[in-house]
Amino acid sequence: MTSLVWEMTLRGYNPIELGEKVSRIVCRDIDGIEYRKYYRFRGGRWYGGIATADCVGCNLRCGFCWSWRSGSHVIDVGKFYSSQEVSTILISIAREKGYNYVRISGGEPTLCFNHLIDVISNIPQRITFILETNGILLGYDKNLVYRLAEYRNIVIRVSLKGTTPEEFHMLTKADPIFFEYQLNALSNLLDAGLEPGRDFYPAIMLSFSSEENIRLLLKRLEEIHPELTRSIDPEYVILYPHVKELLRRTGLKPRKAFDPNNIPEYMI
């Protein structure tokens, strides 16, 4: 199993450039239709029940990633699916299980953006599509945000990797300036007319954060919009065996983490 070589500089790699390299491998245009690699489709208990398509490829290399072995850090797994195939499978799982939610997870859904838009377009209005994203591309290109804003059956969950640029760099090894792109994503979503707390909200990896750094982030979120501080989805490391292995490799030591068999209800 191979992985992309980390593009490192003194300050860290550039997630935009890494995303472009990954996209050339996990996205494929066939007769004008964009296909993307996926490694599995499943139902699950998250969000009270959701159908999930786990995609391959990400523009970050988080040192605590739960899908690093199969979807985010590697690119030679899975197979290519069209947007129609993905949406059909998701709708079928949702119908069979009685779910009201679907999502793309496992990697970064915004990398193959036209494919993502086509999947969303195929989801019926009665089903909510939850877009889980690190927000880097949405903070980099406002046009992507305006395209997403055309759809009323999506909720956008922007997962912040830590609470400060320094934490972001520690957790991802990316250039710390790209933490600002994650916050820019929230501002861009607001500017596009989406309502914080309803149409989009921040999720924050807090396993490695000090109380002081959390306060600093809360202040910054308050400056973007007060509702963002009231709609935070806290994220903590779940100590699956392969996550423990990655933490050992990266040397990260979470202040707070959970056993897979004892996950709090508010995280599900």
TORDO-708694 format. One line per 8 residues: number of its first residue (from 1); their letters; for each residue x, y, z of C-alpha. Coordinates in Angstrom, 2 decimals. Example, Ala and Ser with C-alpha at 12.3 -4.5 7.8 and 13.67 -1.06 7.14 Angstrom:
BEGIN
1	AS	12.30,-4.50,7.80 ~ 13.67,-1.06,7.14
END
This chain:
BEGIN
1	MTSLVWEM	0.00,0.00,0.00 ~ 1.51,3.30,-1.07 ~ 0.88,6.84,0.03 ~ 1.66,10.24,-1.40 ~ 4.95,11.75,-0.28 ~ 4.25,14.71,2.00 ~ 5.12,17.96,0.26 ~ 7.01,19.59,3.10
9	TLRGYNPI	8.59,23.01,3.36 ~ 10.06,24.62,6.44 ~ 6.54,25.65,7.48 ~ 4.65,22.65,6.10 ~ 2.99,21.47,2.92 ~ 0.40,23.37,0.90 ~ -3.02,21.61,1.07 ~ -4.19,23.30,-2.15
17	ELGEKVSR	-1.24,21.88,-4.08 ~ -1.55,18.48,-2.38 ~ -5.27,18.43,-3.18 ~ -4.54,19.07,-6.85 ~ -2.10,16.16,-6.95 ~ -4.54,13.84,-5.17 ~ -7.42,14.93,-7.43 ~ -5.48,13.94,-10.54
25	IVCRDIDG	-5.47,10.38,-9.19 ~ -8.83,9.95,-7.43 ~ -10.95,11.96,-9.89 ~ -11.45,10.85,-13.49 ~ -13.39,12.39,-16.37 ~ -15.09,9.81,-18.56 ~ -17.16,11.15,-21.48 ~ -17.72,14.44,-19.68
33	IEYRKYYR	-18.78,12.81,-16.40 ~ -16.54,13.11,-13.34 ~ -15.99,9.83,-11.50 ~ -14.43,9.50,-8.05 ~ -12.82,6.68,-6.12 ~ -14.71,5.16,-3.17 ~ -13.70,2.27,-0.95 ~ -17.04,1.41,0.71
41	FRGGRWYG	-20.70,2.29,1.22 ~ -22.42,1.74,4.57 ~ -25.14,2.67,7.01 ~ -24.29,3.93,10.48 ~ -25.52,5.43,13.73 ~ -23.95,8.88,13.34 ~ -26.45,11.78,13.12 ~ -29.09,9.38,14.42
49	GIATADCV	-28.71,7.24,11.29 ~ -27.00,8.09,8.00 ~ -26.03,6.46,4.70 ~ -22.34,7.00,3.96 ~ -20.13,6.79,0.89 ~ -16.48,6.64,1.97 ~ -14.33,8.34,-0.64 ~ -10.61,8.05,-1.33
57	GCNLRCGF	-8.24,11.01,-1.07 ~ -7.74,14.11,1.07 ~ -5.76,17.37,0.96 ~ -4.69,17.08,4.62 ~ -2.60,14.46,6.39 ~ -4.00,14.59,9.92 ~ -2.00,12.64,12.47 ~ -5.16,11.30,14.16
65	CWSWRSGS	-7.22,10.40,11.08 ~ -9.57,7.43,11.54 ~ -9.58,6.62,7.80 ~ -5.86,7.02,7.09 ~ -5.41,3.37,6.08 ~ -8.21,3.24,3.56 ~ -9.37,6.64,2.36 ~ -7.48,9.78,3.28
73	HVIDVGKF	-3.75,9.07,3.24 ~ -3.75,6.43,0.50 ~ -4.85,6.53,-3.11 ~ -4.49,3.00,-4.49 ~ -7.62,1.54,-2.89 ~ -11.25,1.50,-3.99 ~ -12.82,1.86,-7.42 ~ -14.32,4.65,-9.50
81	YSSQEVST	-18.03,5.46,-9.32 ~ -20.11,8.01,-11.19 ~ -22.22,10.53,-9.29 ~ -25.36,8.67,-10.37 ~ -24.03,5.41,-9.01 ~ -23.07,7.02,-5.70 ~ -26.39,8.78,-5.19 ~ -28.34,5.64,-6.15
89	ILISIARE	-26.46,3.56,-3.56 ~ -26.88,6.22,-0.86 ~ -30.60,6.58,-1.51 ~ -31.01,2.79,-1.48 ~ -29.27,2.49,1.91 ~ -31.29,5.39,3.32 ~ -34.56,3.87,2.12 ~ -33.71,0.41,3.46
97	KGYNYVRI	-32.63,1.73,6.88 ~ -35.19,4.51,7.20 ~ -32.54,7.26,7.28 ~ -33.15,10.94,6.53 ~ -29.46,11.76,6.00 ~ -26.70,10.85,3.55 ~ -23.07,11.95,3.29 ~ -19.68,11.45,1.67
105	SGGEPTLC	-17.01,10.77,4.27 ~ -13.63,9.01,4.63 ~ -11.71,11.62,2.60 ~ -12.28,15.22,1.52 ~ -15.50,15.42,-0.56 ~ -14.71,18.81,-2.14 ~ -11.66,17.55,-4.07 ~ -13.71,16.22,-7.00
113	FNHLIDVI	-16.07,19.17,-6.82 ~ -18.14,18.65,-9.96 ~ -18.70,15.05,-8.91 ~ -19.83,16.25,-5.47 ~ -22.27,18.73,-6.99 ~ -23.72,16.05,-9.24 ~ -24.20,13.68,-6.29 ~ -26.02,16.40,-4.32
121	SNIPQRIT	-28.17,17.20,-7.37 ~ -29.34,13.58,-7.47 ~ -30.40,13.45,-3.81 ~ -34.17,14.01,-3.30 ~ -35.19,17.11,-1.36 ~ -36.69,14.98,1.41 ~ -33.20,13.65,2.24 ~ -30.56,15.93,3.77
129	FILETNGI	-27.02,15.73,2.43 ~ -24.46,16.46,5.15 ~ -21.26,17.82,3.64 ~ -18.38,17.02,5.98 ~ -15.38,19.09,4.89 ~ -12.17,20.52,6.28 ~ -13.18,23.75,4.54 ~ -9.79,24.45,2.93
137	LLGYDKNL	-11.15,24.70,-0.61 ~ -14.27,26.57,0.51 ~ -12.02,29.14,2.14 ~ -9.79,29.31,-0.92 ~ -12.43,29.62,-3.65 ~ -15.63,31.49,-2.82 ~ -17.19,30.38,-6.11 ~ -17.44,26.84,-4.73
145	VYRLAEYR	-19.45,28.14,-1.79 ~ -21.92,29.93,-4.04 ~ -22.44,26.75,-6.04 ~ -23.23,24.84,-2.85 ~ -25.58,27.61,-1.68 ~ -27.89,26.81,-4.60 ~ -28.98,23.61,-2.83 ~ -31.41,23.76,0.08
153	NIVIRVSL	-31.18,20.15,1.24 ~ -27.55,20.29,2.41 ~ -25.97,21.06,5.76 ~ -22.26,21.92,5.74 ~ -20.11,20.75,8.65 ~ -16.71,22.49,8.60 ~ -14.25,20.43,10.64 ~ -11.55,22.68,12.11
161	KGTTPEEF	-8.29,20.88,12.82 ~ -7.47,22.36,16.19 ~ -8.11,25.82,17.60 ~ -5.09,27.86,16.46 ~ -2.71,27.95,13.49 ~ -0.06,26.33,15.68 ~ -2.34,23.45,16.64 ~ -3.41,23.07,13.02
169	HMLTKADP	0.23,22.67,12.00 ~ 0.93,20.24,14.85 ~ -2.03,18.04,13.86 ~ -1.72,18.17,10.06 ~ 1.92,19.18,9.41 ~ 0.49,21.65,6.87 ~ 1.51,25.29,6.65 ~ -0.27,26.98,9.60
177	IFFEYQLN	-1.62,29.76,7.36 ~ -4.18,27.27,6.03 ~ -5.95,27.28,9.38 ~ -7.18,30.71,8.28 ~ -8.67,29.12,5.17 ~ -10.86,26.99,7.43 ~ -12.16,30.11,9.18 ~ -12.53,31.84,5.80
185	ALSNLLDA	-14.83,28.98,4.77 ~ -17.22,29.93,7.58 ~ -17.13,33.59,6.54 ~ -17.70,32.67,2.90 ~ -20.70,30.49,3.78 ~ -22.16,33.39,5.75 ~ -21.55,35.80,2.84 ~ -23.33,33.37,0.50
193	GLEPGRDF	-26.51,33.81,2.54 ~ -26.40,30.55,4.46 ~ -27.59,30.59,8.06 ~ -25.08,29.59,10.75 ~ -26.34,26.89,13.06 ~ -28.89,25.72,10.51 ~ -27.20,25.55,7.09 ~ -23.64,25.27,8.35
201	YPAIMLSF	-21.71,24.94,11.58 ~ -18.17,24.35,12.87 ~ -16.91,21.05,14.21 ~ -13.67,21.35,16.18 ~ -11.04,18.74,17.01 ~ -10.50,19.47,20.71 ~ -8.50,16.43,21.82 ~ -5.23,18.35,21.72
209	SSEENIRL	-6.41,21.84,22.74 ~ -5.72,23.85,25.86 ~ -8.48,25.85,27.54 ~ -6.70,29.07,26.57 ~ -6.59,28.12,22.89 ~ -10.25,27.14,22.96 ~ -11.10,30.59,24.34 ~ -9.08,32.20,21.54
217	LLKRLEEI	-11.02,30.27,18.90 ~ -14.37,31.06,20.50 ~ -13.50,34.74,20.27 ~ -12.67,34.43,16.59 ~ -15.88,32.52,15.86 ~ -17.86,35.17,17.74 ~ -16.36,37.81,15.46 ~ -17.57,35.92,12.37
225	HPELTRSI	-21.06,35.33,13.81 ~ -22.22,34.76,17.42 ~ -24.34,31.74,16.42 ~ -21.18,29.83,15.47 ~ -20.13,29.65,19.13 ~ -23.53,28.16,20.01 ~ -23.54,25.50,17.28 ~ -20.11,23.90,17.75
233	DPEYVILY	-19.87,20.15,17.27 ~ -16.96,19.01,19.49 ~ -14.72,16.33,18.01 ~ -12.46,14.02,20.00 ~ -10.13,11.23,18.96 ~ -11.70,7.77,19.05 ~ -9.02,5.24,19.93 ~ -9.60,2.58,17.30
241	PHVKELLR	-6.56,0.27,17.07 ~ -5.40,1.77,13.77 ~ -5.80,5.30,15.18 ~ -3.59,4.33,18.13 ~ -1.03,3.13,15.59 ~ -1.13,6.45,13.73 ~ -0.83,8.43,16.97 ~ 2.22,6.36,17.85
249	RTGLKPRK	3.75,7.07,14.45 ~ 3.08,10.81,14.59 ~ 3.89,11.25,18.25 ~ 0.61,13.01,18.99 ~ -0.71,12.65,22.53 ~ -4.38,13.62,22.96 ~ -5.41,15.34,26.17 ~ -8.82,13.73,25.83
257	AFDPNNIP	-9.93,10.72,23.77 ~ -12.58,8.01,23.86 ~ -12.67,4.24,23.65 ~ -14.69,3.00,20.64 ~ -17.04,1.16,23.01 ~ -17.69,4.22,25.15 ~ -18.44,7.07,22.76 ~ -20.63,9.82,24.31
265	EYMI	-24.07,10.27,22.81 ~ -23.34,13.91,21.85 ~ -20.63,12.69,19.45 ~ -22.94,10.30,17.59
END
